[in-house]
Amino acid sequence: MLAIKIVSNFFMDFLKRLKIESVNNGTSTGSDWIESNGHQIKSFSPVDGKLIASVTATDREAYEKTIGIAQSAFLEWRQWPAPKRGEVVRQIGEALRKQKEPLGKLVSYEMGKSLQEGYGEVQEMIDICDLAVGLSRQLHGLTMHSERPLHRMYEQWHPLGIVSIISAFNFPVAVWSWNAMIGWVCGNTCIWKPSEKVPLCALACQEIISEVFSNNQVPEGVGCLIVGEREVGEWLANDTHIPLVSATGSTRMGKAVGKAVGARLGRALLELGGNNAIIISEHADLNIAIRGALFGAVGTAGQRCTSTRRLIIHEKVYNAVKEKLIAAYAQLKIGNPLDEHNHVGPLIDQDAVRLYQQSTEACIAEGGKFIVEPGLLQGAGYESGCYVKPCIAEAEPQFKIVQHETFAPVLYLLKYKTIEEAIAIQNGVPQGLSSSIMTLNIREAEKFLSYAGSDCGIANVNIGTSGAEIGGAFGGEKETGGGRESGSDAWKAYMRRQTNTINYSEDLPLAQGIKFDL
C-alpha cells in the first residue's frame, strides 16, 4: 500500500511484523499484544486522503487486563534503581536515533506536518531521552533542620504508580515521550492513549520500545498502549487505579478530564489550548519579527498549541509589518509535506477544514478584513481536500473569534499605542500558553517578563511563540490547564513527596511542648 512506498526498508519490515497492512490490535503491554474485539479505527493520510491501515480499538476487557498488568509491573519496576531505569531510557534514545528517518516520515505522512517537522519531532523524543537519563541520577529531595534536638528531617520522592498519557494528533509521538521518559525514570508504569487520528505512529513507537524493553528484561506492563476514541479516554480519567492522568488536547477535553479526575481526588496534568500572541514593538527588528511570526502562524499548518494566532503591532510600524507579511505569505509553497520544498502541509482532516472555514466566516461577520485571503485548495496534489490557504485578517481584540483558538493557519492583526495596552491585549484572552515580544528596548522586554507583564506559562523576547526547548518546563495558565511537562522540575508531577523525621535521641519530645507524665 502507499504507506509502504514512502518509508524506508526498515519501516516496511516492521509494518509487516505488526501485520499493519490490514488490521492490527491496538493494545500492547510492551512485550505482548492483547486481543481485543473493539471496532476498527482507520488511519487516513491528510496528504493524499488514502487509507494507510486499520487498527483494532481497545475494548473494555482488554483495557482491564492492561491495567492489571501495569499495576503488577509497577511493584517490580519501582524497585529498579533510578539510574538503571535511566539506562533503559538511554537505549530507547539510541533506538530512536537509528529509526529517525522512517519514523519521521511516518509522522509527516500520517499527521500531515512537513518532513522537516516530522524529523524534528523525533529529535524531540531523542532529546527528552537524554534529559531523562541525566534526571535519573538527580531526583533530589531536601534536608531540613528540625526544631527538636537530635532529630533529622528530610524529604524524598517516590513514584506514583500508573501514569496515563492522553496525547493529541498534532504531535503524534513527542508529547507522549515527554511524559513517558520522565515517568519511567521516576519509577512509574505508563499507559498511552494516542489520538485516534494518528494511531500508526503510536504502534511504531511501541514496537521500538518493546525491543529495548525485551533486551533489558523490563517487566511486562511498564510501557502499555491502548488505542481508542473518547470512551477509552473516559475510562482512564475515571479509573481510581491511575493516580496521574496527563492529557494534551482541547480546553473542552481538558475540562472533562479534570472534572473526572478531580472527582476521585486524582491528579491531572493538563496541556490544553493556546491563543498565542506576538507583540511587535516600534523598537523591533522587523526582519526577526516577520520570521518569527511567519513560522509561528503557518508552521504545522497552524496546528500547534503554541502557534501564533495574534500579532499585536505598534501603530508606528503596523503598515510596514502588514506589507512585509503580505509579501512573505505570497512566497509560501503549499503541498505534499514530504516534499521538502513545501512550507505548509494539510490540516489533519476535513473536520479541521470546516472549522477553518467557519472561523474565517465568523471573522468577516464580526467586521474583520482579510488582507491575505482564505480558501480551500483543490485539484492535482490536493485530492485529500485538507489543504487550505494560510490567511491574515485585520481584526479587533474584542472579536469573539479572536478570543477563540482556531486550530488552523489564521492570523489576526491587532494595533496598539502603548506597551501597557499591548500587554493588556495579550492577556485579554481565556488561554495562557505562549507569548512573545519583539523589541530591542530593554525596558519593554523587562516589563513584558515582569509580574505586570505576560500572564502565560511561556514568555519570550525576540523569538516566536512556537516551539520550546526540552530543558524548560512547558505549559501554560488559565484555560491552558496549568500543567508543566519536560524540563526544569516538571518531574515532580510524576512523583509523590514524602517528609521524613528521624529521632536518634533517647527521648521523645512532643510537639507544642506537650508532656505526658507516665
VENLINSUL-V722040 format. One record per backbone hydrogen bond with DSSP energy under -0.5 kcal/mol. CO is the residue of the C=O (numbers start at 1). NH is the residue of the N-H. Records with the same first field share a line. If there is no record, write none. Layout:
# VENLINSUL-V722040
CO->NH / NH
This chain:
# VENLINSUL-V722040
1->4 / 5
2->6
4->7
8->12
9->13
10->14
11->15
12->16
13->17
14->18
15->19 / 20
16->19
19->22
22->54
24->56
26->227
27->34
28->225
29->221
32->29
39->57
40->42
41->55
42->44
43->52 / 53
45->49
50->45
53->43
54->24
55->41 / 57
56->26
57->38
59->63
60->64
61->65
62->66
63->67
64->68
65->69
66->70
67->71
68->72
69->73
70->74
71->75
72->76
73->76 / 77
74->78
76->79 / 80
77->80
81->84 / 85
82->86
83->87
84->88
85->89
86->90
87->91
88->92
89->93
90->94
91->95
92->96
93->97
94->98
95->99
97->100
99->103
100->104
101->105
102->106
103->107
104->108
105->109
106->110
107->111 / 112 / 113
108->112
109->47
114->118
115->119
116->120
117->121
118->122
119->123
120->124
121->125
122->126
123->127
124->128
125->129
126->130
127->131
128->132
129->133
130->134
131->135
132->136
134->137
135->138
138->140
142->155
144->153
148->151
150->504
151->146
152->502
153->144
154->500
156->498
158->496
161->189
162->164 / 244
163->191
164->166 / 246
165->167 / 193
166->248
168->171
169->172
171->175
173->177
174->178
175->179
176->180
177->181
178->182
179->183
180->184
181->185
182->186
183->188
184->187
189->163
190->224
191->165 / 193
192->194 / 226
193->167
195->198
198->202
199->203
200->204
201->205
202->206
203->207
204->208
205->209
206->210
207->211
208->212
209->213
210->214
211->215
212->216
213->216 / 218
214->217
219->222
222->190
224->192
225->28
227->58
229->232 / 233
230->234
231->235
232->236
233->237
234->238
235->239
236->239
238->240
239->242
241->162 / 243
243->267
244->164 / 246
245->247 / 269
246->166
247->271
250->254
251->255
252->256
253->257
254->258
255->259
256->260
257->261
258->262
259->263
260->264
261->264 / 266
262->265
267->245
268->270
269->247
270->272 / 483
271->249
276->309 / 310
277->436
278->280 / 312
279->281 / 438
280->314
281->284
283->440
284->286
285->289
286->290
287->291
288->292
289->293
290->294
291->295
292->296
293->297
294->298
295->299
296->308
298->301
299->302
300->303
304->307
307->276 / 309
309->412
310->278 / 312
311->313 / 414
312->280
313->416
314->317 / 318
317->321
318->322
319->323
320->324
321->325
322->326
323->327
324->328
325->329
326->330
327->331
328->331
329->332
332->334
333->343 / 344
336->339
337->115
338->340
339->342
344->335
349->353
350->354
351->355
352->356
353->357
354->358
355->359
356->360
357->361
358->362
359->363
360->364
361->365
362->366
363->368
364->367
369->371 / 394
372->392
375->389
379->382
382->385
386->347 / 388
387->377
391->411
392->371 / 372
393->395 / 413
394->369
396->399
399->403
400->404
404->406
405->407
406->408
408->410
409->391
411->393
412->311 / 414
413->395
414->313
416->315
418->422
419->423
420->424
421->425
422->426
423->427
424->428
425->428
427->429
430->479
432->457 / 477
433->458
434->277
435->460
436->279
437->439 / 462
438->281
440->442
441->445
442->446
443->447
444->448
445->449
446->450
447->450
448->454
450->453
458->435
460->437
469->472
470->487
471->488
472->487
474->485
476->482
477->432 / 480
478->481
479->273
480->272
485->474
487->490
489->492
490->493
491->494
492->495
494->160
496->158
498->156
500->154
502->152 / 504
510->513
511->514
514->510
516->518
